[in-house]
């Protein structure tokens, strides 16, 4: 199903696509002004686009292939999550189909934006959080903190996901994890990775709060 997702988005790029979307032009312009933050969003998606532009060029096809590839990985991760939860072949296939053909998913991933990476980081974080149920090893707590920190550097709405993790942990039998250092280390790593955007906002009179 991941390959089907990629083919669908590739078809949109090569045969059924439209020209540059206005947000993509804004993102491209932002790559000429790299910073630790921007008025309306954190910096990760701009940094990644700068890397793509530097290595592969700035053609529309190259830029649009990024969401095509990332959305394919999201479908794969969603399928693995269903499998991790005990789903059989039918459950895995239905999950992949549901994600692939979800209208908002197809629409959001038809252009380059931070929303493409938001799907990726949320899905990866959920998969990692579920895997902690079977193996709450320190290494997994550390990597979850890294992923959630990067997710916040992409879009601050990842904070809602983190809040959901916190509440669900309190309400579950795994609340005993709070007696160990590892959940707190996860939170600390997340904040450290996100801190450049916070510092940038403080240094520039909190423009993101004004935008919100």
C-alpha positions as a Markdown table, in Angstrom:
| # | Residue | x | y | z |
|---|---|---|---|---|
| 1 | Unk | 0.0 | 0.0 | 0.0 |
| 2 | Unk | 2.9 | 2.4 | 0.6 |
| 3 | Unk | 4.0 | 2.0 | -3.0 |
| 4 | Unk | 0.4 | 2.6 | -4.2 |
| 5 | Unk | 0.4 | 5.8 | -2.1 |
| 6 | Unk | 3.6 | 6.9 | -3.7 |
| 7 | Unk | 2.3 | 6.1 | -7.2 |
| 8 | Unk | -0.9 | 8.1 | -6.6 |
| 9 | Unk | 1.0 | 11.2 | -5.5 |
| 10 | Unk | 3.6 | 10.8 | -8.3 |
| 11 | Unk | 0.7 | 10.7 | -10.8 |
| 12 | Unk | -0.6 | 13.9 | -9.3 |
| 13 | Unk | 2.9 | 15.5 | -9.7 |
| 14 | Unk | 3.6 | 14.4 | -13.3 |
| 15 | Unk | 0.2 | 14.2 | -14.9 |
| 16 | Unk | -2.6 | 15.8 | -12.9 |
| 17 | Unk | -0.8 | 18.3 | -10.8 |
| 18 | Unk | -1.2 | 22.1 | -10.7 |
| 19 | Unk | 1.6 | 24.7 | -10.6 |
| 20 | Unk | 3.1 | 26.1 | -7.5 |
| 21 | Unk | 0.8 | 26.5 | -4.5 |
| 22 | Unk | 1.1 | 29.9 | -2.8 |
| 23 | Unk | 2.4 | 28.3 | 0.4 |
| 24 | Unk | 5.1 | 26.5 | -1.5 |
| 25 | Unk | 6.3 | 29.8 | -2.9 |
| 26 | Unk | 6.4 | 31.2 | 0.6 |
| 27 | Unk | 8.4 | 28.1 | 1.8 |
| 28 | Unk | 10.8 | 28.5 | -1.1 |
| 29 | Unk | 11.4 | 32.1 | -0.3 |
| 30 | Unk | 11.9 | 31.3 | 3.3 |
| 31 | Unk | 14.8 | 29.0 | 2.4 |
| 32 | Unk | 16.8 | 32.1 | 1.4 |
| 33 | Unk | 16.3 | 33.3 | 5.0 |
| 34 | Unk | 17.2 | 30.4 | 7.3 |
| 35 | Unk | 16.4 | 31.0 | 10.9 |
| 36 | Unk | 15.4 | 29.1 | 14.1 |
| 37 | Unk | 11.9 | 30.2 | 13.6 |
| 38 | Unk | 9.3 | 32.1 | 11.5 |
| 39 | Unk | 6.3 | 34.1 | 12.5 |
| 40 | Unk | 3.8 | 31.4 | 11.5 |
| 41 | Unk | 5.6 | 28.2 | 12.2 |
| 42 | Unk | 8.8 | 26.5 | 13.5 |
| 43 | Unk | 11.8 | 26.0 | 11.2 |
| 44 | Unk | 12.1 | 22.3 | 10.4 |
| 45 | Unk | 10.1 | 22.2 | 7.2 |
| 46 | Unk | 12.1 | 25.2 | 5.8 |
| 47 | Unk | 15.4 | 23.6 | 6.8 |
| 48 | Unk | 14.4 | 20.3 | 5.0 |
| 49 | Unk | 13.2 | 22.2 | 1.9 |
| 50 | Unk | 16.5 | 24.1 | 1.9 |
| 51 | Unk | 18.4 | 20.8 | 2.0 |
| 52 | Unk | 16.3 | 19.4 | -0.9 |
| 53 | Unk | 16.8 | 22.5 | -2.9 |
| 54 | Unk | 20.5 | 22.5 | -2.3 |
| 55 | Unk | 21.0 | 18.9 | -3.2 |
| 56 | Unk | 18.4 | 18.2 | -5.9 |
| 57 | Unk | 17.4 | 21.6 | -7.2 |
| 58 | Unk | 14.2 | 23.6 | -6.9 |
| 59 | Unk | 12.0 | 22.2 | -9.6 |
| 60 | Unk | 8.3 | 21.6 | -8.8 |
| 61 | Unk | 8.7 | 17.9 | -9.4 |
| 62 | Unk | 11.5 | 17.5 | -6.9 |
| 63 | Unk | 9.6 | 19.5 | -4.3 |
| 64 | Unk | 6.4 | 17.6 | -4.8 |
| 65 | Unk | 8.1 | 14.2 | -4.6 |
| 66 | Unk | 9.0 | 14.9 | -1.0 |
| 67 | Unk | 5.3 | 14.7 | 0.3 |
| 68 | Unk | 4.8 | 11.7 | -2.1 |
| 69 | Unk | 7.7 | 9.8 | -0.4 |
| 70 | Unk | 6.8 | 10.9 | 3.2 |
| 71 | Unk | 3.1 | 10.0 | 2.8 |
| 72 | Unk | 4.1 | 6.5 | 1.6 |
| 73 | Unk | 6.1 | 6.1 | 4.8 |
| 74 | Unk | 3.1 | 7.3 | 6.9 |
| 75 | Unk | 1.0 | 4.5 | 5.3 |
| 76 | Unk | 3.7 | 2.0 | 6.2 |
| 77 | Unk | 3.9 | 3.2 | 9.8 |
| 78 | Unk | 0.1 | 3.2 | 10.2 |
| 79 | Unk | 0.0 | -0.4 | 8.9 |
| 80 | Unk | 2.8 | -1.4 | 11.3 |
| 81 | Unk | 0.8 | 0.3 | 14.2 |
| 82 | Unk | -2.3 | -1.8 | 13.4 |
| 83 | Unk | -0.1 | -4.9 | 13.3 |
| 84 | Unk | 1.5 | -3.9 | 16.6 |
| 85 | Unk | -2.0 | -3.6 | 18.2 |
| 86 | Unk | -2.7 | -7.2 | 17.2 |
| 87 | Unk | -4.5 | -6.7 | 13.9 |
| 88 | Unk | -4.4 | -9.4 | 11.3 |
| 89 | Unk | -4.0 | -9.1 | 7.6 |
| 90 | Unk | -7.5 | -7.6 | 7.1 |
| 91 | Unk | -6.9 | -5.0 | 9.7 |
| 92 | Unk | -3.6 | -4.0 | 8.3 |
| 93 | Unk | -4.9 | -3.7 | 4.8 |
| 94 | Unk | -8.0 | -1.7 | 5.9 |
| 95 | Unk | -5.7 | 0.6 | 7.9 |
| 96 | Unk | -3.5 | 1.2 | 4.8 |
| 97 | Unk | -6.5 | 1.8 | 2.6 |
| 98 | Unk | -8.2 | 4.1 | 5.0 |
| 99 | Unk | -5.1 | 6.3 | 5.4 |
| 100 | Unk | -4.2 | 6.2 | 1.7 |
| 101 | Unk | -7.6 | 7.3 | 0.5 |
| 102 | Unk | -8.5 | 9.7 | 3.3 |
| 103 | Unk | -9.4 | 12.9 | 1.5 |
| 104 | Unk | -7.7 | 15.3 | 3.9 |
| 105 | Unk | -4.5 | 13.1 | 3.8 |
| 106 | Unk | -4.5 | 13.1 | 0.0 |
| 107 | Unk | -5.1 | 16.8 | -0.2 |
| 108 | Unk | -2.5 | 17.8 | 2.4 |
| 109 | Unk | 0.1 | 15.7 | 0.8 |
| 110 | Unk | -0.4 | 17.0 | -2.7 |
| 111 | Unk | 1.8 | 20.0 | -2.0 |
| 112 | Unk | 4.9 | 20.6 | 0.1 |
| 113 | Unk | 4.1 | 21.9 | 3.6 |
| 114 | Unk | 4.8 | 21.2 | 7.2 |
| 115 | Unk | 1.5 | 19.2 | 7.3 |
| 116 | Unk | 3.1 | 16.4 | 5.4 |
| 117 | Unk | 5.8 | 16.0 | 8.1 |
| 118 | Unk | 3.2 | 16.4 | 10.9 |
| 119 | Unk | 1.4 | 13.2 | 9.7 |
| 120 | Unk | 4.8 | 11.4 | 9.7 |
| 121 | Unk | 5.9 | 12.5 | 13.2 |
| 122 | Unk | 2.5 | 11.9 | 14.8 |
| 123 | Unk | 2.3 | 8.4 | 13.3 |
| 124 | Unk | 5.8 | 7.6 | 14.2 |
| 125 | Unk | 5.3 | 8.9 | 17.8 |
| 126 | Unk | 2.2 | 6.9 | 18.2 |
| 127 | Unk | 3.9 | 3.7 | 17.0 |
| 128 | Unk | 6.8 | 4.3 | 19.3 |
| 129 | Unk | 4.5 | 5.0 | 22.3 |
| 130 | Unk | 2.6 | 1.7 | 21.6 |
| 131 | Unk | 5.9 | -0.2 | 21.4 |
| 132 | Unk | 6.8 | 1.1 | 24.9 |
| 133 | Unk | 3.9 | -1.0 | 26.3 |
| 134 | Unk | 5.8 | -4.2 | 25.5 |
| 135 | Unk | 9.3 | -3.0 | 26.1 |
| 136 | Unk | 9.6 | 0.2 | 28.2 |
| 137 | Unk | 13.4 | 0.3 | 27.8 |
| 138 | Unk | 15.4 | 3.5 | 28.4 |
| 139 | Unk | 16.5 | 3.6 | 24.8 |
| 140 | Unk | 12.9 | 3.8 | 23.6 |
| 141 | Unk | 12.0 | 6.6 | 26.0 |
| 142 | Unk | 15.0 | 8.5 | 24.7 |
| 143 | Unk | 14.1 | 8.1 | 21.0 |
| 144 | Unk | 10.5 | 9.0 | 21.7 |
| 145 | Unk | 11.7 | 12.3 | 23.2 |
| 146 | Unk | 13.9 | 12.9 | 20.1 |
| 147 | Unk | 11.0 | 12.3 | 17.7 |
| 148 | Unk | 8.5 | 14.4 | 19.7 |
| 149 | Unk | 11.0 | 17.3 | 20.0 |
| 150 | Unk | 11.5 | 17.2 | 16.2 |
| 151 | Unk | 7.8 | 17.0 | 15.8 |
| 152 | Unk | 7.4 | 20.3 | 17.7 |
| 153 | Unk | 10.2 | 21.9 | 15.6 |
| 154 | Unk | 7.9 | 21.1 | 12.6 |
| 155 | Unk | 4.6 | 22.3 | 14.0 |
| 156 | Unk | 3.6 | 23.2 | 17.5 |
| 157 | Unk | 0.3 | 21.3 | 17.3 |
| 158 | Unk | 2.4 | 18.3 | 18.2 |
| 159 | Unk | 1.9 | 19.6 | 21.7 |
| 160 | Unk | -1.6 | 18.3 | 21.6 |
| 161 | Unk | -0.3 | 14.8 | 20.9 |
| 162 | Unk | 2.2 | 15.1 | 23.7 |
| 163 | Unk | -0.6 | 16.2 | 26.1 |
| 164 | Unk | -2.6 | 13.2 | 25.0 |
| 165 | Unk | 0.3 | 10.9 | 25.8 |
| 166 | Unk | 0.6 | 12.5 | 29.2 |
| 167 | Unk | -3.1 | 12.1 | 30.1 |
| 168 | Unk | -3.4 | 8.6 | 28.8 |
| 169 | Unk | -0.3 | 7.6 | 30.8 |
| 170 | Unk | -1.9 | 9.0 | 34.0 |
| 171 | Unk | -5.1 | 7.1 | 33.3 |
| 172 | Unk | -3.4 | 3.8 | 32.6 |
| 173 | Unk | -1.7 | 1.3 | 34.8 |
| 174 | Unk | 1.6 | 2.5 | 33.3 |
| 175 | Unk | 1.4 | 5.6 | 35.5 |
| 176 | Unk | 4.0 | 3.9 | 37.6 |
| 177 | Unk | 6.5 | 4.9 | 34.9 |
| 178 | Unk | 6.4 | 8.4 | 36.5 |
| 179 | Unk | 8.3 | 7.0 | 39.5 |
| 180 | Unk | 11.2 | 6.4 | 37.1 |
| 181 | Unk | 13.4 | 8.9 | 35.5 |
| 182 | Unk | 12.6 | 7.9 | 31.9 |
| 183 | Unk | 9.4 | 9.7 | 31.1 |
| 184 | Unk | 10.9 | 12.8 | 32.6 |
| 185 | Unk | 14.0 | 12.3 | 30.4 |
| 186 | Unk | 11.7 | 12.0 | 27.4 |
| 187 | Unk | 10.1 | 15.3 | 28.3 |
| 188 | Unk | 13.5 | 16.9 | 28.9 |
| 189 | Unk | 14.9 | 15.8 | 25.5 |
| 190 | Unk | 11.7 | 17.0 | 23.8 |
| 191 | Unk | 12.0 | 20.5 | 25.3 |
| 192 | Unk | 15.8 | 20.7 | 24.6 |
| 193 | Unk | 15.2 | 20.0 | 20.9 |
| 194 | Unk | 12.3 | 22.4 | 20.7 |
| 195 | Unk | 14.2 | 25.1 | 22.6 |
| 196 | Unk | 15.7 | 26.9 | 19.6 |
| 197 | Unk | 12.3 | 28.0 | 18.4 |
| 198 | Unk | 11.4 | 29.1 | 21.9 |
| 199 | Unk | 14.6 | 31.1 | 22.2 |
| 200 | Unk | 14.1 | 32.6 | 18.7 |
| 201 | Unk | 10.6 | 33.8 | 19.8 |
| 202 | Unk | 11.8 | 35.3 | 23.0 |
| 203 | Unk | 14.6 | 37.1 | 21.1 |
| 204 | Unk | 12.1 | 38.5 | 18.6 |
| 205 | Unk | 9.3 | 39.6 | 21.0 |
| 206 | Unk | 7.2 | 36.5 | 20.7 |
| 207 | Unk | 5.9 | 36.9 | 17.1 |
| 208 | Unk | 4.4 | 33.5 | 17.0 |
| 209 | Unk | 2.1 | 34.2 | 19.9 |
| 210 | Unk | 0.9 | 37.3 | 18.1 |
| 211 | Unk | 0.3 | 35.3 | 15.0 |
| 212 | Unk | -1.8 | 32.8 | 16.9 |
